[in-house]
Amino acid sequence: MSKIEGISEHQYIRYPDLAEAVVFITGGGSGIGAHLVGAFARQRARVAYVALHDEPGRSLCAALGERDGTEPYFERCDIRAIDTLQDCLRRVAERFGPVTVLINNAANDARHDVEHLSVEQWDQSIEINLRPFFFTAQAVVSGMSAAKRGSIINLGSNSANLGLAGYSAYVTAKAAIVGLTRALARELGGRNVRVNTLIPGWVMTVKQQALWVTPQALEQCLGEQCLKDTIRGEDIADAALFLASNSARMLTGQSLIVDGGRALT
């Protein structure tokens, strides 16, 4: 893996309709989000993204500019501040035109136990892991309607499918995202806006490897997967490109699970 997540030699399928598409990604500075930014930049889309921390976001921007000849547009943003987040989306639309691909990716999977989680910590988890998904969609709907096309991709987690312990507020939010996706798909379908949930399994990001991956945990995960290989950020980006493209033009309100078949076991 490159020292900068998102910089990869992976050969993504080229989707001609994504060239020049305006793509907005939350949490794009690292982890899965960085791979999403890198994959859409490879499509020659006009990519904009926000991240909580400035340095990783700017480092990725510079690295992609060196690789592709054009830097994506980056702003630091705490997605809990809805007004700031929506202002950022407005600036992107003014700069590039209406956002036609929105990817709600940013999340925080902080661990906690049932006995010690405070009301404030619960609210903070929802503020990061669920609330922005609605309000980013709210901010782009009019532009997508004017463009007569749009794809909203909400990142879920197979932790909700599996009912994993140790972070119940996060799991709750990820389960709710599926319901939000289906509600938005029904409401926005008449405007030719598609809304889908992309559900990753355990992706071996730098953060996950630093905090949670142990030989025992990895062995258990692979034992529960049908496919006995680890999931990479590129695997999730491949699925997101498909969902964003015209190849998925009649796919909405659905959940695409990329977890190596773990939820089937």
Secondary structure, 3 states (H helix, E strand, C coil): CCCCCCCCCCCCCCCHHHCCCEEEEECCCCHHHHHHHHHHHHCCCEEEEEECCHHHHHHHHHHHHHHHCCCCEEEECCCCCHHHHHHHHHHHHHHHCCCCEEEECCCCCCCCCCCCCCHHHHHHHHHHHCHHHHHHHHHHHHHHHHHCCEEEEEECCHHHHHCCCCCHHHHHHHHHHHHHHHHHHHHHHHHCEEEEEEEECCECCHHHHHHCCCHHHHHHHHHHCCCCCCECHHHHHHHHHHHHCHHHCCCCCCEEEECCCHHHC
